[in-house]
């Protein structure tokens, strides 16, 4: 756990064969004459710039040498000094506007990586270290002298620079807060478009987690200890009470678990930009205080924890979907997934990846809400450009328009109202906020268990006029009654009639018995109700619920909540006698745990509802009586839409589960098809 790898000026980090060197020489010859800095900068304090103020700007005018070419960047040369010394640096303009051709399929020549820039000042190769960090509070009160100008940076960046600075030599860094002129929105957009290349070309990327605190050094050591244990096949699997002692792991709730929890709860893991920064970097090191580990150490640790189902012992959770939360381990796995995704070769004008990236990063945080889109565009090539002068509404709407037609239904599944962005069309997801529900229909390329518009799926012809989306579909039914919203529902709480989960289920049972008898499809009302409570899906969210396994447990819990047996008139009796006491043991225990996951994912943040035709289902929490149920052609889930008074236009409320219409039944009914205009 030594110091991180920091690129130094004048140091050659790679040896090139003759073929590669000739290609580089040819490029250097073609980029034009050297462009030395227009003035010699002093590293002494400039009295004329004492205040650091520049008319409300972040940095003083003139500090940044101009970028004359679209693929130029600035690299920061941080001068040597002790930890306590003042920070002095220079900015050098470099080019990233070159790509070595792919290696021939045959032969010994192979070059996979261009981990450097080319200096515009002297045409030499320049290796640099990219810094991945969070800005922290937007208080710029830490002094830094750059190109002879005194400016100010945030406290967290000040600490990061002090920890990577070398005592006896300068180092080359790329740091967004300084290398980009943050006051120039046009330049900022152009540099954001280059962000993927900046991190791909870095010799190494250093992640700065912050100062040593909460036993962070011990936590990093623990990760390596865990990895040493996990490299061998473990005895049994959690939650066996002897699992930890058998495998020489710390006991649950021990200080080691708490230390790891604190480390993974640090702000860096929650920010949206860091996903791209790590995913696109070839070599990543993680620095916390004076302790340094490789990203591989953290990645391997997260993989082991996830595979052994030990995430529950790391309780660092960030809100992603109301009470549906994401652990630090989940976030690490997400970054690693993106890292693998970047290795797939996709045409630059293929937009499929944009939606999946937006979905994956939705729970991450960004100070500028535009960055929820801009930060993921570089993970895979995209034809969009970052424009910080555009409104957040326009950025999100334009991103939605670039989604290809094959994924349009998936886009609609991402709508989880209410929107926080003024004037955002109802069919455009608000990426600025996490989901409040676990999605029913969005499963990436796997469209899950539903085929609401039938098979084979036929892609609809759609049109977008300004902010209006016209999609062909069928208006099937109207909502006549809705129930309460339940937060943090737990299936185990059905044992207690006064719990919120019991109140939700009892109210839903009453609505079903009052309005849905006989049930309009071939399903029994008991079967329809139980399947609705899990939205027809198992704990994975991508497979149909195993009703034969779930039914006996649901019958037991429902009867416990209502105090009646049977609760439903067509509720079957089951040969195996389950009790609340033996529900936690052996085979029933495994099914029961999976049911709890499926139940929570389905009902949290939603309402139970019944329709005019006697169907039951789960609808968005903002759904109202009178809203309509529709199935879009080519869709695999049903949706709730709201007719705008006096118009033939609708607002999209969100996806829904309506039992009895999720497998193409609506398409067999004699109902008119029409263009449904969403605004």
Secondary structure as UniProt FT lines:
FT   TURN            9..10
FT   HELIX           18..30
FT   HELIX           47..49
FT   TURN            50..51
FT   TURN            55..56
FT   TURN            61..62
FT   TURN            70..71
FT   STRAND          72..78
FT   TURN            83..84
FT   STRAND          88..95
FT   STRAND          117..119
FT   TURN            120..122
FT   STRAND          125..126
FT   STRAND          129..132
FT   STRAND          140..146
FT   TURN            147..148
FT   STRAND          149..154
FT   HELIX           155..164
FT   STRAND          171..174
FT   HELIX           176..179
FT   TURN            182..183
FT   HELIX           185..193
FT   HELIX           195..200
FT   STRAND          204..210
FT   TURN            214..215
FT   HELIX           216..230
FT   TURN            238..239
FT   TURN            241..242
FT   HELIX           243..246
FT   TURN            247..248
FT   TURN            252..253
FT   HELIX           255..264
FT   HELIX           267..270
FT   HELIX           273..279
FT   STRAND          284..288
FT   TURN            289..290
FT   STRAND          291..294
FT   HELIX           295..307
FT   TURN            308..309
FT   HELIX           311..313
FT   STRAND          317..321
FT   TURN            322..323
FT   STRAND          324..327
FT   HELIX           328..341
FT   TURN            342..343
FT   TURN            348..349
FT   HELIX           352..360
FT   TURN            361..363
FT   TURN            369..370
FT   HELIX           371..377
FT   TURN            378..379
FT   TURN            388..389
FT   HELIX           392..402
FT   HELIX           405..407
FT   HELIX           408..413
FT   TURN            422..423
FT   TURN            426..427
FT   TURN            431..432
FT   TURN            444..445
FT   TURN            448..449
FT   TURN            452..453
FT   STRAND          463..465
FT   TURN            466..467
FT   STRAND          468..485
FT   HELIX           491..495
FT   TURN            497..498
FT   HELIX           500..515
FT   HELIX           525..533
FT   TURN            534..536
FT   TURN            539..540
FT   HELIX           547..562
FT   TURN            569..570
FT   TURN            580..581
FT   HELIX           582..584
FT   HELIX           586..603
FT   TURN            604..605
FT   STRAND          606..611
FT   TURN            612..613
FT   STRAND          616..620
FT   TURN            621..622
FT   TURN            625..626
FT   STRAND          628..632
FT   TURN            633..634
FT   STRAND          638..643
FT   TURN            645..646
FT   STRAND          649..658
FT   TURN            659..660
FT   TURN            662..663
FT   HELIX           665..668
FT   STRAND          674..678
//
